[in-house]
Every structure is written in structure tokens, then in C-alpha cells.
Amino acid sequence: MGMRVVSAEDAARMVQSGDTLLIGGSGGGHAVPDALIAAIAARFQAEGAPRNLTTVHPVGLGDRKTRGIGHLAHDGLLKRVVCGTLVDSPPVERMALEDRVEAYTLPQGALSQLTREMASGRPGLVTHVGLNTFVDPRLGGGRQSPSATEDLVELVQLAGREWLFFKPFVPDVALLRGTTADEDGNVTMEQEAIFGEMISMAQATRRAGGTVIVQVKRLARRGTLNPKQVKIPGILVDLVVVEPAQTQTYVSDYNPAYAGELKIPLSAIDPLPFDPRKVIARRAALELYSGAVCNLGSGISTGIATVAAEEGCLDAITLTNEQGLIGGAPASGNEVGASRNYHAMIDQPYQFDFYDGGGLDLAFLSFAEVDADGSVNVSRFSDRIIGPGGFINISQNAKKVIFSGTFTSGGLDIVWPEGRTAIRREGRDRKFVAALQQLTYSGRYANSIGQEALYVTERAVFRRNPAGRLELSEVAPGIDLARDVLEQMAFRPAIAQDLRTMDAGLFRPGPIGLEQRLKLAQPPAHASRSRLSA
């Protein structure tokens, strides 16, 4: 039949009750086909159809308000959501908390790679990622609501060891996005901030006999697109919807640095204000060394890119993010997932191949809860369902992991007059707890494979010692060890014999001389560069 150009409203009529939708894009609006998602929701509100949809998207999709998957947060419209995170879609998160939708959060990398397995007709994804976490069927199978009863993940034995098997989906419709489509349906992504797994989703849906719909900003004449820029070939595209008002992200209409069109001066990246986030990012950044290949997770760890830019040492290291950006300065805040001044942009499944294969020297990740074994929860706590995103892929496979977060949360007010710590109000909620609400990173498993881990806060630094126990190794200047650290923990950590004071420069507004420190830092024996010269 060939590709047709239709309105978003007509495209929404291709979705039938009970369908499974593969949806491309990344949280914050990067390559998210928002007009298509909104049109499906509008049709449901007007007609009561389609109903009982299943959505599958590796990354959380939304503006942390109502856009993205949040458009679909209507009883009867959405039956099941399978994704990496729910934090970007508060309306769907509430549905999961209230058990009004079957909710699963699975590792972002596993879902991303699974789309490739589905495209090829292989039985599913076999991987070590997720073992000994809440994704492991023995610990919950990634379920986040009581009505989520189907087993989407199985434990299998292969070649004498345990693996997880992620079952494939049969997609009826793919909702994808690009920048330009020509008259044959070939789609380029020149203005997009990420590539994601658009081609794998299109191939998987075409193989299943489904419909591939692509939202773009503009149309081009047949034969005028650079064929090397085509990310979704026209042979895979059924319908194209032109949305001239399409923005690059939910925040930026168009940022040429996100598209790779322009490299910006480092001075154009606003420095972080002097607050706990900056103190923590600075201390974590002291683990960097020249030539290190790193990942920056979401949350507080994204501040490391800003610190590195402020200190003039971005070129000495390689920062990456899960969405496929390599080098440069990954973005933070509501645009996390994008990057500036990057060296390369690759499809997301290939980035996770690199991560899963142990390619990261250092991983900088956040924590919400930590226990005495150094296990970490980031995926579900209090009355929030966050999901793991790429955290499990990254934390299980990096050579060294640096977890970062404030020591307590909920109203914490802390300052450093003259470089000395003054806690004006302690946080209401403890983060060093006796038992995790959900296991996103197993300290015991990590210790068994010899992975090094550090836990950085604004007032103390811990490491997981060789015995597998959390050990206090540094405290901030001016801290009362008993009152400000030990009494704020639900367990007593081991205390290093050489307990040190954190670097005084971290607690003053001026630069910390990170560039010079990197020049002096010696890479560990396991560093990527040392393997190349071995």
C-alpha cells in the first residue's frame, strides 16, 4: 500500500482496543511522539475507545506533569504499562500506586535490547542484568502493582549459570518520531536529541504485522534526503503524521547543541549554585581520572558534568549516558538524556551493549536508600514508584560505582560558613536504613564479583569494605560524628581505622582545582586505557 501522510486524529484510529504499543523516545520529550499519544487519549475521551492498551517503552516518557504517557492515564484506556521508569509520568505512577493499571518497571537496557530480539524473531532476551534485584522473578519480577500477575521475566539455566530471560511482546502499533520524512516514508532525525531504538521498534512491529506510525516535523521531496542520515527506512513506515509545532524536548523548542549542530563554549553551561548538590557532585568528581569512561545517571549525579565543565576538564574524561551519547556534557534537570558537545550519538541498544559488557570505568549513580551491606534502592520508596531506568545495567557492570545522595531527605537545610558544616535543620527521612523497600542493587552480589563501590553524601563518605559491609571513611569538617552521622542511621556502619576529613575545598564556593587533580590522578589497573596498551 505504501506510506500515507495522515492527521494525528486519523493515525489514532489505527489503534484498536487491546493493542500493544511500542513507543519510542526518552523522558523529557526527546524524540517522544507526543502528538500521537495525545491524539489516542483525545479519541478515548470522545468515543470511549480504544480500551485496554498495553504500552511498552524502555525509557520513562513525560514532562513530570501530564504529557507523554501521562496523556493515557485514564481508567479503561490503559491496561498495562511496561517501562524503565514511571517518574516522568505522575498520573500513570498514581494509577500504579492505586492498582488501576498493571505496572512493571524493567531495566531500561533490557527493554531496549529486547526490541532488537523481537525484530529478529529470536525468542527473547537472555541476560545477566537484573539478577539478584527486584527484577529477578525470585524477588518480584519487576512488578509494581498487585494486578501485575503475569511473569514477564523468567530465571533460566544456560551454560552452567543463571540468566534472566525477558519475554518478547507482539506489538500491534509502533509510535515513533523523527525530524523529516520524504514522500517514500524515509525518516531522518537531524534535529533530535537522541536516536533511541527507533529502527528496532519499526522492524519488530513490521515483523509482527503491525502498523508503524512516525511523527515528524516536516516533509521532504522524494530522493532529497541524505541516505546516510535515514534512521527509519521507508520500507518500514506505514503512516506519517506531520506536526510542525513539534519541539525538540518538552523544555527546548530547538537547541542546536543537543542536535550536534553546534559545540558551545563551556562558559555557556551555567555553574551549579553552592549547595549540597554541588558539594556531593564535587566529592564524587574526585574519583575521576584522566581517560576514564564514565556514565552519569539521573538525579544528583548529573551535576558532575556541570562541575567538570566549570573546572575546565571535560576533555580529560569521557562522559556518557544511557540514551547513546558519548563524550561532552550530559544535560541535567528535566532534559536529562540529552547532551552537549558530544563526540558521538549511537542507538540506545548499542550503548547498553557497551555498558553490559563492562565498558564503563566509573558509574556515577544516585541512591534513595542504602543498607548495611551497601545494597541500594532507587526504584520504589515511600509512596513513589520511580523504576530503575538504566540503573541496573550500569550498576551491575561498571568496574567501580559511586553512589551519591544527601544523607537525609525531607526538609534538610545545611550550609558551610567558613567551610565548616552547619546543619540548620535535619531531614525528616533517613536514607541509611535497616531494610530496603525495594532491591535495585545488591551489595552482596557486587561484593562477590569484586566490584568497588563508594557512597558519597554532603557530610560523609562510605565504601563497601572487603568484608561486604558499609564502612565510614570520611566526614565533613565540623561534623559531630555521633549526632550528625551515626544517630541518623538505622544501623551502625563499620568505621575505618584511618577515618579522614573530607577535602576542605569542597565546602567553599571557589573552584577545587579539578583539572590539576586529574593530571595527577593515577588510573587504576582495571582502567579501559590500560587494557589497550597491555
ZATORVO-163423 format. One record per residue (C-alpha): x, y, z; residue in one letter. Coordinates in pm, whole numbers, padded with zeros to 5 digits, always signed. Each point is the difference from the previous one (the first is absolute). Example, Ala and Ser with C-alpha at 12.3 -4.5 7.8 and 13.67 -1.06 7.14 Angstrom:
2
+01230-00450+00780a+00137+00344-00066s
This chain:
534
+00000+00000+00000m+00295+00233+00068g+00037+00283+00246m-00283+00249+00052r+00001+00342+00162v-00291+00033+00242v-00110+00219+00289s+00074-00097+00359a-00374-00058+00046e-00012-00245-00293d+00314-00174+00124a-00162-00049+00341a-00280-00195-00170r+00250-00269-00096m+00029-00093+00368v-00252-00266+00103q-00115-00111+00342s+00237-00252+00155g+00298+00111-00213d+00360-00002+00115t+00185+00321-00084l+00376+00040-00032l+00081+00365+00064i+00333+00165-00074g+00173+00290+00167g+00146+00095+00334s-00116+00183+00311g-00009+00375-00036g-00151-00013-00347g+00309-00111-00194h-00140-00156-00320a-00332-00070+00173v-00295-00017-00247p-00210+00211+00235d-00260+00110-00255a-00079-00364-00083l-00033-00099+00366i-00223+00300+00068a-00221-00083-00300a-00063-00352+00133i-00101+00146+00336a-00229+00256-00167a-00172-00273-00200r-00059-00204+00317f-00149+00299+00178q-00230+00074-00293a-00100-00357-00096e+00096-00230+00288g+00239-00186-00228a+00256-00146-00032p+00008-00182+00332r+00232-00228+00195n+00324+00103-00168l+00344-00132+00094t+00286+00246-00041t+00365-00105-00019v+00270+00267+00009h+00356-00052+00132p+00032+00354+00140v-00248+00194+00208g-00198+00238-00221l-00134+00328+00135g+00058+00350+00126d-00058-00102+00364r-00346+00149-00034k-00258-00125-00252t+00174-00043-00336r+00151-00314-00151g-00160-00315+00137i-00183+00224+00244g-00244+00075-00284h-00119-00363+00026l-00069+00003+00375a-00370-00076-00029h-00178-00297+00155d-00095-00240-00277g+00245+00140-00252l+00321-00136+00148l+00010-00362+00116k+00373-00064+00039r+00318+00209-00009v+00346-00156-00038v+00283+00250+00018c+00331+00096+00154g-00139+00275+00224t-00329+00153+00106l+00145+00312+00161v-00051+00206-00318d-00374-00078-00003s-00157+00084+00338p-00358-00077-00115p+00098-00355-00102v+00211-00037+00314e-00313+00079+00204r-00198-00259-00196m+00266-00258+00087a-00001+00097+00368l-00378-00035+00006e+00014-00326-00201d-00205+00145-00285r+00252-00125-00254v+00230-00301-00028e+00343+00158+00047a+00343-00151-00061y+00331+00186+00008t+00285-00193-00160l+00361+00099-00076p+00012+00261-00272q+00282-00180-00178g-00179-00335+00006a-00313+00151-00155l+00209+00189-00255s+00192-00313-00104q-00321-00205+00004l-00137+00207-00289t+00292-00129-00211r-00074-00359+00100e-00364+00050-00095m+00101+00150-00336a+00205-00307-00087s-00254-00256+00117g+00226-00139+00272r-00181-00145+00302p+00077+00288+00235g+00291+00157+00186l+00235-00210+00212v+00218+00212+00227t+00166+00008+00341h-00139+00351+00060v-00254+00006+00282g+00114-00309+00188l-00024+00046+00377n-00218+00312-00033t-00375+00054+00016f-00009-00086-00373v+00109-00356+00081d-00319-00214+00009p+00107-00128+00342r-00019+00360+00128l-00307+00131-00184g+00060-00017-00375g-00018+00378-00047g-00361+00025+00116r-00114+00335+00140q-00374-00057+00053s-00199-00293+00145p-00192-00059-00325s+00327-00058-00189a-00013-00379+00029t+00146-00120-00330e+00361-00115+00006d+00188+00219-00248l+00342-00123+00118v+00116-00357+00058e+00305-00143+00174l+00182-00243-00230v+00311-00218+00013q+00235+00013-00297l+00365-00103-00037a+00018-00083+00367g-00118+00332+00142r-00312+00203+00075e-00144+00252-00243w-00317+00204-00029l-00224-00052-00302f-00208+00304-00098f-00299-00112-00203k-00084+00177-00328p-00312+00200-00074f-00211-00013-00317v-00042+00366-00099p-00309+00108-00190d+00105+00363-00047v+00329+00189+00026a-00011+00372+00079l+00333+00153-00102l+00146+00341-00073r+00250+00165-00233g+00067+00342-00143t-00056-00035-00376t-00182-00255-00216a+00012-00014-00378d-00282-00108-00232e+00109-00364+00030d-00007+00002+00381g+00376+00011+00057n+00057+00178+00330v+00301+00197+00123t+00064+00123+00354m+00230+00296-00052e-00162+00222+00262q-00060-00268+00261e+00192-00013+00328a+00018-00383-00004i-00041-00289-00245f-00146-00252+00245g-00100-00332-00158e-00225+00133-00277m+00113-00243-00270i-00024-00304+00228s-00352+00096+00104m-00101+00048-00363a+00151-00333-00102q-00161-00184+00293a-00342+00144-00078t+00029-00071-00372r+00103-00361+00073r-00311-00042+00220a-00225+00134-00277g-00071+00321+00190g-00022+00363-00105t+00297+00239+00019v-00096+00365+00050i+00264+00272+00005v-00051+00358+00116q+00228+00253-00173v+00041+00374-00017k+00013+00036-00378r-00026-00172-00337l+00263-00011-00276a-00016-00093-00366r+00079-00356-00102r+00371-00062-00047g+00120+00317+00172t+00100-00140+00339l+00358-00102+00063n-00029-00381+00009p+00270-00025+00269k-00222+00210+00229q-00307-00220-00037v-00067-00171+00335k-00333-00163-00088i-00017-00128-00360p-00324+00061-00184g-00054-00373-00057i-00086-00021+00373l-00233+00302+00019v-00377-00018-00052d-00122+00342+00109l+00166+00338+00048v-00151+00279+00209v+00142+00349-00054v+00005+00213+00315e+00165+00336-00086p-00018+00110+00365a+00207-00300+00110q+00265+00110+00251t+00336-00162+00060q-00076-00063+00369t-00277+00102+00235y+00223+00289+00113v+00186+00107-00316s-00160+00085-00334d+00337-00063-00159y+00347-00001+00150n+00264-00042-00274p+00245-00141+00254a-00239-00289+00077y-00022-00075-00373a+00379+00000-00037g-00021+00294-00240e+00203+00225+00227l+00262-00039+00271k-00047+00263+00268i+00265+00170+00215p+00024-00157+00345l-00074+00345+00141s-00352-00035-00145a-00071-00283+00247i-00131+00164+00316d+00195-00105+00313p-00184-00167+00286l-00095+00214+00298p+00204-00069+00312f-00226-00243+00182d-00004-00368+00109p-00043-00117-00359r+00319+00178-00103k+00196-00124+00301v-00102-00357-00075i+00073+00030-00373a+00342+00145+00076r+00092-00280+00242r-00119-00262-00249a+00204+00172-00273a+00315-00056+00205l-00027-00367-00105e+00060+00099-00363l+00334-00055-00169y+00128+00100-00342s-00134-00227-00274g-00279-00151+00210a-00314-00111-00187v-00297+00081+00221c-00376-00007+00020n-00199+00270+00172l-00334-00121+00130g-00300+00224+00055s-00051+00210+00309g+00282+00145+00203i+00273-00173-00203s-00073+00209-00309t+00161+00288+00187g+00341-00159-00063i-00012+00110-00365a-00068+00357+00108t+00282-00010+00254v+00239-00138-00262a-00100+00276-00243a+00041+00268+00267e+00344-00135+00091e+00107-00019-00366g+00077-00372-00013c-00274-00153-00216l+00250-00091-00269d+00204-00212+00242a-00281-00252+00052i-00279-00159-00204t-00348+00038+00146l-00283-00207-00145t-00369-00056+00063n-00233-00291-00061e-00179+00161-00294q+00307-00042-00221g+00199+00323+00046l+00377-00037+00029i+00223+00286+00117g-00080+00360+00075g-00223+00124+00282a-00321-00196+00063p-00298+00222+00082a-00172+00005+00337s-00338+00089+00148g-00306-00059-00218n+00218-00045-00309e+00214-00285+00134v+00071-00242-00284g+00121+00270-00237a+00361+00117-00018s+00214+00286-00130r+00333-00010-00183n-00022-00378-00032y+00237-00202-00216h-00251-00254-00126a-00368-00091+00016m-00083-00368-00039i-00321-00202+00024d-00093-00078+00360q+00025-00383-00022p+00364+00028-00104y+00080+00227+00293q-00138-00265+00233f+00203-00269-00176d+00307+00203+00096f-00120+00047+00357y-00102-00363+00050d+00334-00114-00137g+00188+00184+00275g+00109+00300-00207g-00048+00257+00276l+00291+00086+00227d-00213+00210+00234l-00374+00028+00051a-00146+00294+00190f-00348-00084+00125l-00246+00122+00259s-00143-00175+00305f-00326+00029+00191a+00068-00267+00263e+00316-00187+00106v+00029-00291+00242d+00285-00146+00204a+00113-00225-00289d+00029+00299-00235g-00311-00109-00191s-00191+00288-00160v-00360+00084-00079n-00085+00263-00261v-00311-00157-00152s-00273+00015+00265r-00015+00179+00334f-00252+00173+00220s-00308+00056-00221d+00200+00028-00325r+00049-00247-00284i+00305+00121-00188i+00125-00305-00189g+00365-00092-00066p+00060+00161-00340g+00351-00099-00108g+00119-00025+00362f+00013-00380+00013i+00189-00041-00327n+00252+00260+00109i+00044-00085+00367s+00044-00374-00060q+00263+00035-00270n+00218+00307+00062a+00343-00065+00146k-00059+00252+00280k-00325+00159+00114v-00035+00332+00182i-00345+00043+00154f-00098+00355+00097s-00276+00159+00204g-00073+00223+00296t+00042-00172+00336f-00364+00060+00096t-00293+00141-00197s-00318+00192+00064g+00078+00357+00105g+00377-00031+00045l+00162+00344+00043d+00380-00007+00015i+00260+00271-00065v+00377+00041+00032w+00098+00339+00148p+00377+00037-00023e+00017-00357-00130g-00145-00155+00318r-00319-00205-00003t-00310+00147+00163a-00320-00205-00009i-00278+00250+00055r-00274-00259-00043r+00042-00375-00030e-00195-00186-00267g-00311-00186+00115r+00076-00321-00187d+00291-00236+00057r+00169-00140-00310k+00236-00244+00174f-00258-00259+00102v-00025-00342+00163a-00193-00148-00295a-00054+00125-00354l-00351+00039-00134q+00121-00135-00335q+00334-00154-00102l+00142+00177-00306t+00368-00078+00065y+00125-00293+00205s+00308+00081+00205g+00055-00368+00073r-00005-00093-00367y+00229+00290-00089a+00241-00097+00276n+00009-00358-00128s+00124+00120-00341i+00253+00239+00150g-00164+00326-00108q+00115+00312+00187e-00269+00237+00129a+00002+00342+00164l-00294+00183+00161y+00031+00380-00001v-00208+00246+00203t+00040+00364+00099e+00128-00093+00347r+00152-00347-00024a+00148-00249-00244v-00031-00377+00031f+00149-00293-00187r-00092-00366-00010r+00291-00170+00171n+00146-00341-00094p-00225-00167+00256a-00301+00135-00191g-00104+00246+00268r-00064+00373-00033l+00296+00184+00152e+00025+00369+00088l+00320+00139-00150s-00036+00382-00003e-00197+00268+00186v-00049+00368-00082a+00175+00273+00200p-00203+00108+00302g-00210-00316+00013i-00085-00158+00334d+00053-00368-00083l-00251-00138+00251a-00277+00260-00039r+00021+00082-00370d+00095-00339-00146v-00041-00305+00222l-00325+00109+00166e-00153+00071-00342q+00054-00361-00114m-00219-00302+00074a+00309-00219+00034f+00354+00052+00119r+00255-00011-00281p+00356-00118+00030a+00235+00293+00056i+00332+00016-00181a+00310+00002+00217q+00131+00287-00212d-00323+00203+00009l+00078+00322-00186r-00144+00349-00034t-00151+00075-00340m+00199+00238-00221d-00045+00352+00138a-00023+00151-00349g-00332-00173-00062l-00171+00223+00254f+00097+00340-00138r-00158+00171-00304p+00317+00035-00209g+00143-00257-00245p+00156-00316+00143i+00276-00033-00261g-00148-00313-00154l+00196+00038-00324e+00333-00015+00182q-00119-00286+00219r-00086-00204-00310l+00348+00055-00137k+00146-00143+00319l-00252-00285+00045a+00128-00347-00087q-00244-00226-00186p-00065-00333+00172p+00130-00325-00145a-00347-00089-00136h-00038+00321-00206a-00110-00029-00363s+00310+00172-00134r+00234-00242+00175s-00161-00294-00179r+00071+00161-00335l+00368+00030+00076s+00036-00339+00164a
